[in-house]
Amino acid sequence: MPKYHFTAIGLDNKKLTSTVDARDEDDFRRILRSRSLVPMKFKAMDEKRSSYRFKANEVSEFCRQLSSMLSSGITAVRAMEIIKDRDFKKAKVKLAYESLHKDVQQGLTMSEAMKAQGRAFPELLVNMFASGEASGQMENVTDKMAIHYDKENRLNGKVKSAMNYPKIMAIFMVLAIIAIFTIILPDFFVALSDMELPALTRGIIAMSNFMTDRWYVLILVALGLFSLIVYLLRVPSVRYRFDQSKLKMPVVGKLMHIIYTARFARTLSSLYSSGVSMIKALEISSTIIGNKYIEGQFSGVIRDVRNGETLSSSIRKIKGFDNKLPNTILIGEESGRLETMLVSIADSFDFEAEQATGRLVELVQPVMLVIMAAAIVLVMMSVIMPMMSLYSDPSMLG
């Protein structure tokens, strides 16, 4: 059954934009009549659509292109026609742009057309475009969103780059251990088969034999553990506890505080400076933080702000943000320059997040080296100990 995306007017003379399932156009009109709605425009959404979810750098590029063309006087329909005709490496990206162009061409606003694409475009972007359309400031909004997602992409890139070294080291360690236990040690321990061996050496031999003879069990266990972890992280209560524990980890927890604060401050700044109400801005900002534990605390914050409490005092109650955030917001509230202070704190935390990421890399490198050295020393001890015993007491052989 196709979906119909529509904008209609109700008895209270208010506009409503939504979607509804209907067998055909007559059934769609009947459903709206039953709800006392008069359709202004609508579109069947049964055509093929991309399931692709745009990345931050792709959203930034899209906003930058759109901003450039809108500021030159090009209409949104023509702008989308130009964008969709470009060469894209990913077919799903092209399909999403083609679908977006069709919707805009058939009368939907840019924000409505983006919303109709499902999860392709971030909720923040859709709401910002809706705000820009309502205020007539689409050029400013698209330019601001290009900068916003460019910063988000840079921060995400810094974090990913910081984690590349530990990942490479971890992979190298696993491969090295597998090679030692399955290729080097078996031949060496054959010469010691007639000796009375220390407990450490016997344990290493048992591990070596298991990895050589039952390697498939290790693969199955690894796949099973990975699948279990993925499944558990999809359980809301488990994800909540996991996200909470990340904030309490030594060193990494501090970095997480800064990254989450930077992400929230940047989003809130973009929304609020574009005319979105504070309540709506908080609702949207809470969903893009990327931490369920912090997100779960926002229901209380939104309730407090709605009841007249200041933003600074409400934000101060959240566990997971840097203390500098509520203090800076307080200065903005007292000086009447909240919008300016939000922009300033967002830039400040973006810089701090980059610095903290760099420090994390500097810390991880020696830790990984120590772990690798410990594993190698353990294996060397298991080899040296029987050799030393044999040297001190040759009668142990045979």
C-alpha positions as CSV (number, residue, x, y, z in Angstrom):
1,M,0.0,0.0,0.0
2,P,1.5,3.3,-1.0
3,K,2.1,6.2,1.3
4,Y,0.9,9.7,0.6
5,H,2.9,12.7,1.8
6,F,0.6,15.7,2.2
7,T,0.0,19.2,3.5
8,A,-3.5,19.9,4.6
9,I,-5.6,22.5,6.5
10,G,-7.8,21.4,9.5
11,L,-11.0,23.0,11.0
12,D,-8.8,25.2,13.2
13,N,-7.2,26.6,10.1
14,K,-3.8,25.2,11.0
15,K,-1.5,23.5,8.5
16,L,-0.6,19.8,9.0
17,T,2.2,18.0,7.1
18,S,2.2,14.3,7.5
19,T,2.0,10.9,5.7
20,V,-0.8,8.4,5.5
21,D,-1.3,4.9,4.0
22,A,-4.0,4.6,1.3
23,R,-4.9,2.2,-1.5
24,D,-5.2,5.0,-4.1
25,E,-5.9,8.7,-4.4
26,D,-9.7,8.3,-3.8
27,D,-9.0,6.3,-0.6
28,F,-6.5,9.0,0.4
29,R,-9.1,11.8,0.0
30,R,-11.6,9.8,1.9
31,I,-9.2,9.3,4.8
32,L,-8.5,13.1,5.0
33,R,-12.2,13.9,4.8
34,S,-12.8,11.6,7.8
35,R,-10.2,13.6,9.7
36,S,-11.8,16.9,8.6
37,L,-8.7,17.8,6.6
38,V,-8.6,19.6,3.3
39,P,-5.5,18.7,1.2
40,M,-3.4,21.6,-0.2
41,K,-0.8,19.4,-1.9
42,F,0.1,15.7,-1.7
43,K,2.3,13.1,-3.4
44,A,2.2,9.3,-3.6
45,M,5.5,7.9,-2.2
46,D,5.3,4.4,-3.8
47,E,8.2,5.1,-6.2
48,K,11.7,3.7,-5.5
49,R,13.6,5.7,-2.9
50,S,17.2,5.4,-1.6
51,S,17.7,3.9,1.8
52,Y,21.1,5.7,2.0
53,R,21.9,7.8,5.1
54,F,24.0,10.9,4.2
55,K,27.3,11.3,6.1
56,A,28.3,14.6,7.6
57,N,30.7,15.5,4.8
58,E,28.1,14.8,2.2
59,V,25.5,16.9,4.0
60,S,28.0,19.7,4.2
61,E,28.7,19.5,0.5
62,F,25.0,19.5,-0.3
63,C,24.3,22.5,1.8
64,R,27.3,24.4,0.4
65,Q,26.2,23.8,-3.2
66,L,22.6,24.7,-2.4
67,S,23.6,27.9,-0.6
68,S,25.8,29.0,-3.5
69,M,23.0,28.5,-6.0
70,L,20.2,30.0,-3.9
71,S,22.4,33.1,-3.2
72,S,22.8,33.5,-7.0
73,G,19.0,33.6,-7.5
74,I,18.6,30.0,-8.7
75,T,15.3,28.4,-7.6
76,A,15.3,25.3,-5.4
77,V,13.9,23.2,-8.2
78,R,16.6,24.3,-10.6
79,A,19.3,23.9,-7.9
80,M,18.2,20.3,-7.3
81,E,18.1,19.6,-11.0
82,I,21.8,20.7,-11.3
83,I,22.8,18.8,-8.2
84,K,21.2,15.5,-9.2
85,D,22.8,15.6,-12.7
86,R,26.3,15.6,-11.2
87,D,28.4,12.4,-11.3
88,F,28.3,10.5,-8.0
89,K,30.4,7.5,-7.0
90,K,27.5,6.1,-5.0
91,A,24.4,5.1,-6.8
92,K,22.3,5.5,-3.7
93,V,23.3,9.2,-3.3
94,K,22.2,9.9,-6.9
95,L,18.9,8.1,-6.3
96,A,18.3,10.2,-3.2
97,Y,18.9,13.4,-5.0
98,E,16.7,12.4,-7.9
99,S,13.9,11.6,-5.5
100,L,14.4,14.9,-3.7
101,H,14.3,16.7,-7.1
102,K,11.0,15.0,-8.0
103,D,9.3,16.0,-4.8
104,V,10.4,19.6,-5.0
105,Q,9.4,19.7,-8.6
106,Q,5.9,18.5,-7.6
107,G,5.3,21.2,-5.1
108,L,6.8,20.1,-1.8
109,T,9.1,22.5,0.1
110,M,12.7,21.4,0.5
111,S,12.2,20.4,4.1
112,E,9.1,18.4,3.3
113,A,10.9,16.7,0.4
114,M,13.8,15.9,2.6
115,K,11.5,14.5,5.3
116,A,9.8,12.3,2.7
117,Q,13.2,10.6,2.1
118,G,13.0,8.8,5.4
119,R,16.3,8.8,7.3
120,A,18.4,10.0,4.4
121,F,18.9,13.5,5.8
122,P,19.5,14.4,9.5
123,E,16.5,15.6,11.5
124,L,18.5,18.7,12.5
125,L,18.9,19.6,8.8
126,V,15.2,19.1,8.0
127,N,14.1,21.3,11.0
128,M,16.7,24.0,10.1
129,F,15.4,24.0,6.5
130,A,11.8,24.3,7.7
131,S,12.8,27.2,9.9
132,G,14.6,28.9,7.0
133,E,11.6,28.5,4.7
134,A,9.3,30.0,7.3
135,S,11.6,33.0,7.9
136,G,12.7,33.5,4.3
137,Q,16.4,33.0,5.2
138,M,17.1,29.8,3.3
139,E,20.4,31.2,2.0
140,N,21.7,31.9,5.6
141,V,20.4,28.5,6.9
142,T,22.1,26.5,4.1
143,D,25.4,28.4,4.6
144,K,25.2,27.9,8.4
145,M,24.4,24.2,8.0
146,A,27.4,23.7,5.6
147,I,29.7,25.1,8.3
148,H,28.0,23.1,11.0
149,Y,28.4,19.7,9.2
150,D,31.9,20.6,8.1
151,K,32.9,21.0,11.7
152,E,31.1,17.8,12.7
153,N,32.9,16.0,9.9
154,R,36.3,17.3,11.0
155,L,35.6,16.3,14.6
156,N,34.4,12.9,13.7
157,G,37.5,12.5,11.4
158,K,39.8,13.5,14.3
159,V,38.2,10.9,16.6
160,K,38.4,8.1,13.9
161,S,42.0,9.0,13.1
162,A,42.8,8.8,16.8
163,M,41.4,5.3,17.0
164,N,43.2,4.1,13.8
165,Y,46.5,3.6,15.6
166,P,45.0,1.4,18.4
167,K,43.1,-0.6,15.9
168,I,46.1,-1.2,13.8
169,M,48.2,-2.1,16.8
170,A,45.5,-4.5,18.1
171,I,45.2,-6.2,14.7
172,F,49.0,-6.5,14.6
173,M,49.1,-8.0,18.1
174,V,46.5,-10.6,17.3
175,L,48.2,-11.6,14.1
176,A,51.6,-11.8,15.8
177,I,50.2,-13.9,18.7
178,I,48.5,-16.3,16.2
179,A,51.7,-16.6,14.2
180,I,53.8,-17.3,17.4
181,F,51.3,-19.9,18.8
182,T,50.6,-21.7,15.6
183,I,53.8,-21.5,13.6
184,I,56.8,-20.9,15.8
185,L,56.0,-22.5,19.2
186,P,54.8,-26.0,18.0
187,D,58.1,-26.9,16.4
188,F,60.1,-25.6,19.4
189,F,58.0,-27.4,22.0
190,V,58.4,-30.7,20.2
191,A,62.0,-30.8,21.4
192,L,60.8,-30.4,25.0
193,S,58.1,-33.1,24.9
194,D,60.1,-35.4,27.2
195,M,60.8,-32.8,29.8
196,E,59.0,-32.0,33.0
197,L,57.8,-28.5,32.1
198,P,56.9,-25.5,34.3
199,A,53.2,-24.6,34.7
200,L,53.5,-21.5,32.5
201,T,55.1,-23.5,29.7
202,R,52.4,-26.2,29.9
203,G,49.8,-23.6,29.7
204,I,51.3,-21.9,26.7
205,I,51.7,-25.4,25.0
206,A,48.0,-26.1,25.7
207,M,47.0,-22.8,24.1
208,S,49.2,-23.4,21.1
209,N,47.8,-26.9,20.6
210,F,44.2,-25.5,20.9
211,M,44.8,-22.7,18.4
212,T,46.5,-25.1,16.0
213,D,43.9,-28.0,16.2
214,R,40.7,-26.2,17.1
215,W,41.1,-22.8,15.3
216,Y,37.6,-23.0,14.0
217,V,36.3,-23.0,17.6
218,L,38.0,-19.7,18.2
219,I,36.5,-18.2,15.1
220,L,33.0,-19.3,16.1
221,V,33.5,-17.9,19.6
222,A,34.7,-14.6,18.3
223,L,31.8,-14.3,15.9
224,G,29.4,-15.3,18.6
225,L,30.8,-12.7,21.0
226,F,30.6,-10.0,18.4
227,S,27.0,-10.9,17.5
228,L,26.1,-10.9,21.2
229,I,27.7,-7.5,21.8
230,V,25.9,-6.0,18.8
231,Y,22.6,-7.5,19.9
232,L,23.0,-6.3,23.5
233,L,23.9,-2.8,22.5
234,R,20.5,-2.6,20.7
235,V,18.7,-3.3,23.9
236,P,17.7,0.1,25.3
237,S,18.6,-0.7,29.0
238,V,22.0,-2.2,28.0
239,R,22.8,0.7,25.7
240,Y,21.9,3.1,28.5
241,R,24.3,1.5,30.9
242,F,27.0,1.2,28.3
243,D,26.8,4.9,27.4
244,Q,26.8,5.7,31.1
245,S,30.0,3.7,31.7
246,K,31.8,5.4,28.8
247,L,31.6,8.7,30.7
248,K,33.2,7.1,33.8
249,M,36.2,5.5,32.0
250,P,39.6,6.9,32.9
251,V,41.0,9.5,30.4
252,V,38.5,8.4,27.7
253,G,35.6,9.5,29.9
254,K,36.9,13.1,29.9
255,L,37.3,13.1,26.2
256,M,33.7,11.8,25.8
257,H,32.5,14.7,28.0
258,I,34.1,17.2,25.8
259,I,32.9,15.6,22.5
260,Y,29.3,15.3,23.7
261,T,29.3,18.9,25.0
262,A,30.8,20.2,21.7
263,R,28.2,18.3,19.6
264,F,25.3,19.5,21.8
265,A,26.5,23.2,21.9
266,R,27.1,23.3,18.2
267,T,23.6,22.0,17.4
268,L,21.8,24.1,20.0
269,S,23.7,27.2,18.7
270,S,22.7,26.5,15.1
271,L,19.0,25.9,15.9
272,Y,18.6,28.8,18.4
273,S,20.4,31.4,16.2
274,S,18.1,30.4,13.3
275,G,14.9,31.3,15.2
276,V,13.9,27.8,16.4
277,S,12.3,28.0,19.9
278,M,14.4,26.9,22.8
279,I,12.1,24.0,23.7
280,K,12.2,22.6,20.1
281,A,16.0,23.3,19.9
282,L,16.6,21.2,23.1
283,E,14.4,18.4,21.8
284,I,16.3,18.1,18.6
285,S,19.7,18.7,20.1
286,S,19.2,15.9,22.6
287,T,18.8,13.3,19.9
288,I,22.1,14.0,18.1
289,I,24.4,13.8,21.1
290,G,25.0,10.1,20.5
291,N,24.7,9.0,24.2
292,K,21.5,7.5,25.5
293,Y,22.4,8.2,29.1
294,I,22.7,11.9,28.4
295,E,19.7,12.0,26.1
296,G,17.5,10.3,28.8
297,Q,18.2,13.3,31.1
298,F,16.7,15.8,28.7
299,S,13.1,15.2,29.5
300,G,13.7,16.8,32.9
301,V,15.6,19.7,31.3
302,I,12.9,20.4,28.8
303,R,10.2,20.3,31.5
304,D,12.2,22.7,33.7
305,V,12.8,25.2,30.9
306,R,9.1,25.0,29.9
307,N,8.2,25.8,33.5
308,G,10.3,28.9,33.5
309,E,13.7,27.7,34.8
310,T,16.8,29.2,33.2
311,L,18.6,27.1,30.6
312,S,21.9,27.3,32.6
313,S,20.4,25.9,35.8
314,S,18.6,23.2,33.9
315,I,21.7,22.1,31.9
316,R,23.8,22.1,35.1
317,K,21.8,19.1,36.3
318,I,22.9,16.9,33.3
319,K,25.6,14.4,34.1
320,G,27.9,14.0,31.1
321,F,28.5,17.6,30.0
322,D,31.5,19.7,30.8
323,N,30.9,22.2,33.7
324,K,32.0,25.1,31.4
325,L,28.8,24.8,29.4
326,P,26.2,25.9,32.0
327,N,28.6,28.6,33.3
328,T,29.0,30.1,29.8
329,I,25.3,29.9,29.1
330,L,24.7,31.7,32.4
331,I,26.9,34.6,31.3
332,G,25.0,34.7,28.0
333,E,21.7,34.9,29.9
334,E,22.8,37.6,32.3
335,S,24.3,39.7,29.5
336,G,21.4,39.2,27.1
337,R,23.8,37.7,24.5
338,L,22.8,34.0,24.8
339,E,23.0,33.4,21.0
340,T,26.5,34.9,20.8
341,M,27.7,32.9,23.8
342,L,26.3,29.6,22.3
343,V,28.3,30.2,19.1
344,S,31.4,31.0,21.2
345,I,31.1,27.9,23.4
346,A,30.5,25.7,20.4
347,D,33.7,26.8,18.8
348,S,35.6,26.5,22.1
349,F,34.5,23.0,22.7
350,D,35.2,22.0,19.1
351,F,38.8,23.1,19.6
352,E,39.0,21.4,23.0
353,A,37.7,18.1,21.5
354,E,40.4,18.2,18.9
355,Q,43.1,18.8,21.6
356,A,41.7,16.1,23.8
357,T,41.7,13.6,20.9
358,G,45.4,14.3,20.3
359,R,46.2,13.7,23.9
360,L,44.3,10.4,23.8
361,V,46.5,9.2,20.9
362,E,49.6,10.2,22.8
363,L,48.3,8.1,25.8
364,V,47.2,5.1,23.8
365,Q,50.4,4.5,22.0
366,P,52.6,3.6,25.1
367,V,49.7,1.6,26.6
368,M,49.4,-0.6,23.4
369,L,53.2,-1.0,23.4
370,V,53.2,-2.2,27.0
371,I,50.5,-4.7,26.3
372,M,52.3,-6.1,23.3
373,A,55.6,-6.2,25.2
374,A,53.9,-8.1,28.1
375,A,52.5,-10.7,25.7
376,I,55.9,-11.2,24.1
377,V,57.7,-11.4,27.5
378,L,55.1,-14.0,28.6
379,V,55.8,-16.2,25.6
380,M,59.6,-15.8,26.0
381,M,59.5,-16.8,29.6
382,S,57.6,-20.0,28.8
383,V,60.4,-20.8,26.4
384,I,63.4,-19.7,28.5
385,M,62.2,-21.4,31.8
386,P,62.6,-25.0,30.6
387,M,65.9,-24.2,28.8
388,M,67.3,-22.8,32.1
389,S,66.0,-25.9,34.0
390,L,67.7,-28.1,31.5
391,Y,71.0,-26.1,31.7
392,S,71.0,-26.4,35.5
393,D,69.9,-30.1,35.6
394,P,70.6,-32.0,32.4
395,S,69.1,-35.2,33.9
396,M,65.6,-33.6,33.4
397,L,65.9,-34.5,29.7
398,G,64.8,-38.0,29.0
